[in-house]
Every structure is written in structure tokens, then in C-alpha cells.
Amino acid sequence: MLDFVFIFFNIAFNSIHAWDSAMYMAFQTQWNSAWADFIFPILRNKLTWIPLYIGVVIYTYQKHKAHFLYLVIISIGLIILSDNTCARLLKPIFERIRPCAATELSPYFRGLIHCSNGFSMPSCHAMNHAALACFWSLTILKKFRWFLVLWA
């Protein structure tokens, strides 16, 4: 039974890896555009989102003064927990090389963003945003759930 499970996951991983490589090459060579090359590096930059974080802090303070400190501490704790879970637990399990650093794909890398060292799966940046989006949509920003889902 374990052999079957191992074979199944090996086939699934190889299929996903082949699809992922094909998508990466398509985005780097065919599916690019001037507006996307301009906007996506900005959206990817963590400094871009500082106004959102400041707005959430101000909104939380105004609407939830009694629980403000707890909500901020939990938000910070969630970032620490999700980031450490991603970087120290999940990335070493998956060991997925960044496409821009992979030998067979690096010639296609256009260099719009910095290609950092280390593994890329899962994205700690995305995992941190998802943790905050889930928490905030259940507590302080219930009216903005759909925006938070799109943001994460």
C-alpha cells in the first residue's frame, strides 16, 4: 500500500512540476505585457501594503478600542507563526527550487524581480497574507471579506 501511495504522489508531483515549468516559461516568454511587467512587481513588494496595514490598525483602534491590543498582538503572532511554519517546516519538506534559479528554467528569467536563494514552495509572503486575511475577515473586517480573500 505504501508503494502505491509513493508512486501516486511521485506521479502527481512530476505532473505538477511539468505544468508549473510550462506555465513559468509561458509567462516569461509569451504571456507578458508592459502593464503586467509594471504593476505586478509593485503589488509583490511588501512596502506597497504598508498603507493597508496602517489603515487596518487605525480602523481596528476606532471600532474595537476595548480589544485593540489583543487584536494587534494576535495579528503579529499569526505572522510569526505562519512565517515560521512556512520557512522552517514546509519549505524544507517540499524543497522546491525557485524557477528563476532552476538550471533548466533560469535562461528564461527576465529579471523583473530579484531571484532570491532558497526554496519557493510555499510562499511565506502568501501564507502570511492568508493568515491575516482569515483572522481579520472573521474578527475585525467582516464587511471586507471578499477584498481580503482577493488580497491574500
C-alpha positions, -999 to +999 in steps of 0.1 A: +000+000+000+028+024+008+044+017-025+011+027-043+010+060-022+046+068-030+041+061-067+009+081-068+025+112-051+056+109-073+035+109-105+013+137-092+044+158-082+061+152-116+029+163-134+025+194-113+062+202-118+059+198-156+028+220-156+045+246-133+076+247-156+054+251-187+035+280-170+067+297-159+082+295-194+049+308-209+048+338-185+084+346-191+084+343-229+049+346-244+023+359-218+039+391-208+028+427-213+040+461-204+013+468-179+018+435-161+055+440-160+049+474-144+021+465-119+030+430-106+064+439-091+047+468-073+019+445-059+045+419-049+066+445-029+058+443+008+062+481+012+032+485-011+009+471+015+020+493+044-009+518+039-033+488+041-018+477+074-018+513+088-055+516+077-064+483+094-046+494+126-065+528+126-098+511+118-093+485+145-084+512+170-115+532+161-140+503+160-125+479+186-108+500+213-115+476+241-099+447+222-073+467+201-042+455+219-053+418+218-061+420+181-028+436+172-009+410+193-028+381+177-021+396+143+016+398+150+016+363+165-001+349+134+025+364+111+053+349+133+035+316+134+027+314+097+061+326+086+080+302+108+057+273+098+063+281+062+101+288+063+112+262+089+087+234+084+071+234+050+099+247+027+123+220+039+097+193+033+089+204-003+124+216-012+112+232-044+139+253-061+128+287-073+120+286-110+143+316-116+172+296-100+164+262-116+191+253-141+166+244-169+145+275-164+170+302-155+177+312-191+140+323-194+141+345-163+135+381-173+148+397-141+118+419-133+122+409-096+151+397-075+156+360-076+165+351-040+182+319-029+164+291-011+132+272-017+100+288-031+072+264-021+051+275-003+053+313-005+058+326+030+046+360+018+013+345+006+010+324+037+013+354+060-013+373+039-037+344+040-033+340+078-040+377+084-069+377+058-086+347+076-082+362+110-092+397+100-122+385+080-135+366+110-129+394+135-123+430+126-130+433+089-161+412+084-175+437+058-144+434+037-142+396+034-141+394-004-115+421-006-093+402+019-097+369+000-085+386-032-057+404-013-044+372+002 
